[in-house]
Amino acid sequence: MRIKLKVGAQLREYLPDGGAGSQIDFDVTDGATAIDVMNQLGLPGEDSYLVMLNGTVLPTAKRAETALQDGDELGLFPPLKSG
């Protein structure tokens, strides 16, 4: 199945080749979750990202249990840091 994957600018380096900017069509297995996608990309520290599913924040507790559907839009964004 295929989802639309969007990432924040700092996470572009984790996208596989073929990404146009910060958004790609991304193949995942049936039943995949946001955590599965994050692991597939090799993102460190699963809990520190803002994760959005179809424009709605996906809480940390639901990231490993909410199965993605064909055509879903998954957004992964790094935490904001102040300094």
KEKE-3310 file (N, C-alpha, C; in steps of 0.2 Angstrom, whole numbers, plus 5000, padded with zeros to 4 digits):
npx = (5004:5002:5007:5006:5020:5026:5039:5048:5060:5072:5072:5073:5085:5083:5074:5071:5079:5072:5063:5054:5058:5052:5042:5035:5029:5026:5029:5022:5019:5004:4994:5004:5011:5013:5025:5031:5034:5043:5053:5057:5063:5073:5073:5079:5075:5059:5049:5051:5045:5034:5019:5008:4993:4984:4982:4979:4985:4994:4994:5007:5005:4996:5003:5009:4999:4989:4984:4990:4982:4979:4983:4984:4990:5005:5013:5029:5038:5052:5055:5052:5065:5072:5083)
npy = (4994:5012:5027:5045:5054:5066:5076:5087:5099:5097:5083:5078:5071:5058:5053:5041:5040:5049:5057:5072:5087:5088:5079:5063:5049:5034:5017:5005:4991:4982:4986:4993:5005:5022:5021:5010:5016:5026:5019:5012:5022:5025:5034:5042:5041:5039:5046:5059:5067:5077:5070:5068:5063:5062:5076:5078:5078:5064:5056:5051:5039:5032:5029:5017:5009:5013:5008:5012:5018:5014:5028:5037:5052:5055:5065:5069:5078:5087:5090:5107:5118:5129:5142)
npz = (5000:4998:5005:5008:5012:5022:5028:5040:5037:5042:5043:5030:5025:5029:5020:5007:4991:4977:4983:4982:4987:5003:5003:4999:4989:4998:5000:5010:5021:5023:5037:5043:5055:5061:5069:5063:5050:5054:5060:5048:5041:5049:5059:5074:5091:5094:5101:5101:5091:5081:5076:5062:5056:5042:5044:5057:5074:5079:5094:5105:5112:5103:5091:5089:5087:5078:5063:5047:5032:5015:5005:5015:5023:5031:5042:5048:5060:5066:5084:5091:5095:5106:5109)
capx = (5000:5006:5005:5010:5024:5029:5044:5051:5066:5078:5072:5074:5090:5081:5070:5074:5080:5066:5059:5053:5058:5051:5036:5036:5024:5030:5026:5022:5016:4998:4995:5010:5009:5018:5031:5034:5037:5049:5059:5059:5067:5079:5073:5081:5070:5052:5044:5052:5043:5027:5017:5002:4990:4979:4981:4977:4990:4993:4997:5012:5002:4993:5008:5011:4993:4985:4986:4989:4977:4981:4982:4984:4995:5008:5018:5034:5041:5056:5053:5055:5070:5074:5090)
capy = (5000:5018:5033:5051:5055:5073:5077:5093:5101:5093:5076:5076:5067:5051:5051:5037:5043:5050:5062:5079:5091:5085:5075:5057:5043:5029:5011:5002:4985:4982:4986:4997:5010:5027:5019:5006:5020:5030:5014:5010:5028:5025:5040:5041:5044:5039:5050:5066:5070:5078:5065:5070:5058:5066:5083:5078:5076:5057:5055:5046:5032:5029:5029:5010:5005:5015:5006:5017:5015:5016:5035:5041:5057:5055:5070:5068:5084:5087:5095:5113:5119:5136:5143)
capz = (5000:4997:5008:5006:5018:5023:5034:5041:5033:5045:5042:5023:5024:5030:5015:5002:4984:4974:4986:4979:4993:5009:5002:4994:4990:5001:5001:5017:5021:5026:5044:5046:5059:5061:5072:5058:5045:5058:5060:5042:5039:5053:5063:5081:5096:5092:5105:5101:5084:5080:5070:5060:5052:5038:5046:5064:5078:5082:5100:5106:5114:5097:5085:5087:5087:5073:5057:5041:5026:5008:5003:5021:5023:5037:5043:5053:5061:5072:5089:5090:5100:5107:5111)
cpx = (5004:5002:5009:5014:5027:5033:5046:5057:5072:5078:5072:5080:5088:5076:5074:5075:5073:5061:5059:5053:5057:5044:5037:5030:5028:5026:5027:5018:5009:4998:5000:5007:5014:5025:5035:5038:5043:5055:5062:5064:5073:5079:5075:5076:5063:5048:5045:5049:5035:5024:5010:4999:4984:4977:4979:4983:4989:4997:5002:5010:4998:4997:5009:5005:4988:4988:4985:4985:4980:4979:4982:4990:4998:5013:5022:5038:5046:5053:5056:5060:5072:5081:5092)
cpy = (5006:5024:5039:5053:5062:5073:5085:5093:5097:5086:5073:5071:5059:5049:5046:5042:5044:5055:5069:5084:5087:5081:5069:5053:5038:5023:5008:4996:4986:4982:4990:5003:5016:5025:5015:5011:5024:5025:5012:5016:5028:5032:5038:5044:5045:5044:5057:5070:5072:5074:5067:5065:5061:5073:5083:5075:5068:5057:5050:5039:5028:5027:5021:5006:5007:5013:5011:5013:5018:5024:5040:5046:5057:5060:5069:5075:5084:5091:5102:5114:5126:5136:5150)
cpz = (5000:5001:5006:5013:5017:5029:5034:5038:5036:5045:5035:5022:5026:5025:5010:4995:4981:4977:4983:4985:4999:5009:4997:4994:4992:5002:5007:5017:5024:5033:5047:5050:5058:5064:5067:5053:5048:5058:5053:5039:5043:5057:5070:5085:5094:5095:5104:5095:5085:5074:5069:5055:5049:5042:5054:5068:5080:5088:5101:5107:5108:5091:5084:5086:5081:5066:5051:5036:5020:5007:5009:5020:5030:5037:5049:5054:5067:5078:5088:5096:5100:5110:5113)
residu = (MET:ARG:ILE:LYS:LEU:LYS:VAL:GLY:ALA:GLN:LEU:ARG:GLU:TYR:LEU:PRO:ASP:GLY:GLY:ALA:GLY:SER:GLN:ILE:ASP:PHE:ASP:VAL:THR:ASP:GLY:ALA:THR:ALA:ILE:ASP:VAL:MET:ASN:GLN:LEU:GLY:LEU:PRO:GLY:GLU:ASP:SER:TYR:LEU:VAL:MET:LEU:ASN:GLY:THR:VAL:LEU:PRO:THR:ALA:LYS:ARG:ALA:GLU:THR:ALA:LEU:GLN:ASP:GLY:ASP:GLU:LEU:GLY:LEU:PHE:PRO:PRO:LEU:LYS:SER:GLY)
# end
